[in-house]
Amino acid sequence: MTTTPYTSPIPVRRAHLGDAIASEWTKIRSLRSTVWTLGAMIAVVAGLGLLLALAIGPIAEEELGDDASVLELGLVGMLLGTVCVITLGVLTITSEFGTGMIRTTLTACPSRGRVLIAKSIVFFALVFVITTLVSAFTAAAQSVILGTIGGATADQWMRATVGVGLFMASLGLLSLAVGTLLRHSAGAITTMIGVVLLPFVLAIGLYSESLNGLRDKLVEYSIPSLLAAIYTSGEFEGAAPAGWTPLWIMLGVTAAALGGAYISLDRRDV
């Protein structure tokens, strides 16, 4: 008896990066942690920004001064929002290691580099869009509440919206890279919180006059200071990063961390 080989009516093609991106988008939007962390960030940034604008409204001229910008009021809420972005960045990868889902992911897509790239693209785009929109809304609302007080230039508006969005998305990618290296949610989140806070803790202990230079550099190049430099309307004194420079620093550090994460994911067992 002669048999005819079965031919599937479904067209067969090689998987590509677009398929991996679609898969990662499905995963990240179905995670409850995505809704909770980004929702908390939006509430903190927008809510605290509006409360600050309302609180200083009657004394805005004295509080802001001539050289300050109303956009700087968004810094406090965004600093708190870094905790949410760090948490989501870590959980984007460590949740799969914790549940064993990473084995299924790498079985469906054996190219580990493609998986990491897809996760990075989806996460970066999501956080960038959300952060930029909430920053723009908060800045616009603060400007309306305070009127013409504390005006800002076009470059300052760009940095306080698009620049902040890129910075926060890069910080989240750095957290994703640390999560890939450590493969443990609590450990990676603790490590990233330490990266944010450790420079200030060390600076407190470096009280010797001979260590003034090191103490100043630790503070100037810490993540909160870099974020503050993007918001500020003027140049910092000395050689501290200002303008768009903090963003380039963060992008460079993140790129190096992602390189290490790729090597770790490619060479270690799962």
C-alpha positions in Angstrom: 0.0 0.0 0.0 1.4 3.3 -1.1 1.1 6.2 1.3 1.4 9.9 0.5 3.4 12.0 2.9 1.2 14.5 4.9 1.6 18.1 3.8 0.3 20.8 6.2 -2.0 23.4 4.7 -0.4 25.9 7.0 2.5 27.7 5.3 5.8 27.0 7.1 8.4 29.7 7.4 11.4 30.5 9.5 10.8 32.4 12.6 12.3 35.9 12.8 12.7 38.7 15.3 9.2 40.1 14.6 7.8 36.8 15.9 9.8 37.0 19.1 8.7 40.6 19.6 5.1 39.6 19.2 5.5 36.8 21.7 7.2 39.1 24.2 4.5 41.7 23.8 1.9 39.1 24.5 3.7 38.0 27.7 4.5 41.5 29.1 0.9 42.8 28.6 -0.6 39.7 30.2 1.6 40.0 33.4 -0.2 41.6 36.3 3.1 43.1 37.5 3.1 45.2 34.3 -0.2 46.8 35.1 0.5 47.3 38.8 4.0 48.7 38.4 3.3 51.1 35.5 0.0 52.0 37.1 1.7 52.9 40.3 4.3 54.9 38.5 1.7 56.9 36.6 -0.2 57.6 39.8 2.9 58.7 41.7 4.4 60.9 39.0 1.2 62.6 37.9 -0.4 62.8 41.4 2.7 64.1 43.2 3.5 66.5 40.4 0.0 68.0 40.5 0.0 68.2 44.4 3.4 70.0 44.3 2.1 72.5 41.8 -1.0 73.2 43.8 1.0 73.4 47.0 3.5 76.0 45.9 1.0 77.9 43.6 0.6 80.9 46.0 4.3 81.2 46.6 5.6 80.0 43.2 7.7 83.1 42.4 9.7 82.7 45.6 10.0 78.9 45.4 11.0 78.6 41.7 13.0 81.8 41.4 14.0 83.4 38.1 16.3 80.7 36.8 14.2 77.6 37.7 11.7 75.9 35.5 8.2 74.6 36.4 9.3 71.3 34.8 11.7 70.6 37.7 8.6 69.9 39.9 8.2 66.6 38.1 11.6 65.3 39.5 10.3 64.1 42.9 7.5 61.9 41.5 9.9 60.5 38.8 12.5 59.6 41.4 9.8 57.5 43.2 8.8 56.1 39.8 12.3 54.6 39.4 11.4 52.0 41.9 8.4 50.9 39.7 10.5 50.8 36.5 13.3 48.9 38.2 10.9 46.3 39.6 9.2 45.8 36.2 12.5 45.5 34.4 13.7 42.8 36.8 10.4 40.9 36.7 10.3 40.9 32.9 13.0 38.3 32.8 13.2 36.8 36.4 9.6 35.8 36.4 10.3 33.3 33.6 13.3 31.9 35.4 11.3 31.6 38.6 8.4 29.6 37.0 10.6 27.7 34.5 8.8 29.4 31.6 12.2 30.4 30.2 12.8 26.8 29.1 9.6 26.9 27.0 10.6 30.3 25.6 14.1 29.0 24.5 12.6 25.9 23.1 10.2 27.9 20.9 13.1 30.3 20.1 16.5 28.6 20.4 18.3 31.9 19.6 18.9 33.3 23.0 20.2 36.5 21.7 17.0 37.0 19.8 14.9 36.4 22.9 16.9 39.0 24.9 16.7 41.5 22.0 13.0 41.0 21.7 12.4 41.5 25.5 14.6 44.6 25.4 12.8 46.2 22.5 9.3 45.5 23.9 10.2 46.7 27.4 12.1 49.8 26.2 9.3 50.9 23.9 6.6 50.3 26.5 8.3 52.2 29.3 9.5 55.0 27.0 6.0 55.7 25.7 4.3 55.5 29.1 7.0 57.6 30.9 7.1 60.2 28.1 3.3 60.6 28.1 2.9 60.9 31.8 5.9 63.4 32.0 4.3 65.5 29.2 0.9 65.4 30.9 2.3 66.3 34.3 4.5 69.1 32.9 1.5 70.6 31.0 -0.8 70.4 34.0 1.8 72.1 36.2 2.3 74.9 33.6 -1.5 75.5 33.5 -1.7 75.5 37.3 1.2 78.0 37.7 0.4 80.0 34.6 3.4 81.7 33.1 5.5 81.4 36.2 8.6 79.2 35.8 8.6 79.1 32.0 10.8 76.6 30.1 12.7 76.6 26.8 12.0 74.1 24.0 15.1 72.1 24.9 14.1 71.9 28.6 10.6 70.6 27.5 12.3 68.0 25.3 14.6 66.8 28.1 11.8 66.7 30.7 9.6 64.6 28.4 11.4 62.6 25.8 14.8 62.8 27.6 13.2 61.5 30.9 11.4 58.8 28.9 14.6 57.6 27.4 16.4 57.7 30.7 13.8 55.7 32.6 13.5 53.1 29.8 17.3 52.8 29.9 17.2 52.3 33.7 14.6 49.6 33.2 16.8 47.9 30.6 19.7 48.0 33.1 17.4 46.3 35.6 16.5 43.7 33.0 20.2 43.0 32.4 20.9 42.6 36.1 17.9 40.3 36.3 19.3 38.2 33.5 22.6 38.0 35.3 21.3 37.1 38.7 18.1 35.2 37.7 16.5 36.0 41.0 13.8 38.6 41.5 14.5 39.7 45.1 18.3 39.6 44.5 18.1 41.7 41.3 15.7 44.3 42.7 17.8 44.6 45.9 20.9 45.0 43.7 19.3 47.8 41.6 18.0 49.6 44.7 21.6 49.4 46.0 23.0 50.9 42.8 20.6 53.8 43.2 21.2 54.4 46.9 24.7 53.2 47.5 26.6 56.4 46.3 24.7 58.5 48.8 25.4 56.0 51.6 29.1 55.9 50.8 29.2 59.7 50.5 28.0 60.0 54.1 30.9 57.8 55.3 33.5 59.6 53.2 33.8 62.6 55.6 37.5 63.0 55.3 38.7 66.2 53.5 41.1 64.2 51.4 38.1 62.2 50.0 36.0 65.2 49.0 36.7 64.6 45.3 35.6 61.0 45.4 32.5 61.9 47.5 31.5 64.6 45.0 31.9 62.2 42.0 29.8 59.5 43.7 27.0 61.9 44.2 27.2 63.7 40.9 27.2 60.4 38.9 24.5 58.7 40.9 21.3 57.8 39.2 19.1 60.3 41.1 21.6 63.1 40.3 21.8 62.2 36.6 18.0 62.2 36.5 17.9 65.6 38.3 20.4 67.0 35.8 18.0 66.2 32.9 15.3 68.2 34.6 17.3 71.2 35.7 17.2 74.3 33.7 20.8 75.4 34.2 24.3 74.0 34.2 25.7 72.5 37.4 28.8 73.9 38.8 32.1 72.2 37.9 32.3 69.2 35.7 29.1 67.5 36.8 26.9 66.0 34.0 24.2 68.4 32.7 21.9 68.8 29.7 21.7 65.6 27.7 25.0 64.1 29.0 23.3 62.1 31.8 21.2 60.2 29.2 24.3 59.3 27.2 26.0 58.0 30.4 22.9 55.9 31.2 22.7 54.5 27.7 26.4 53.6 27.8 26.1 51.8 31.1 23.0 50.0 30.0 24.6 48.8 26.7 27.5 47.4 28.7 25.2 45.6 31.1 23.1 44.1 28.2 26.3 42.8 26.7 27.1 41.0 29.9 23.6 39.7 30.1 23.8 38.4 26.5 27.0 36.5 27.3 25.5 35.1 30.5 22.2 34.0 28.8 24.1 32.4 25.9 26.6 30.4 27.9 24.8 29.4 31.1 22.3 26.5 31.4 18.6 27.3 32.2 
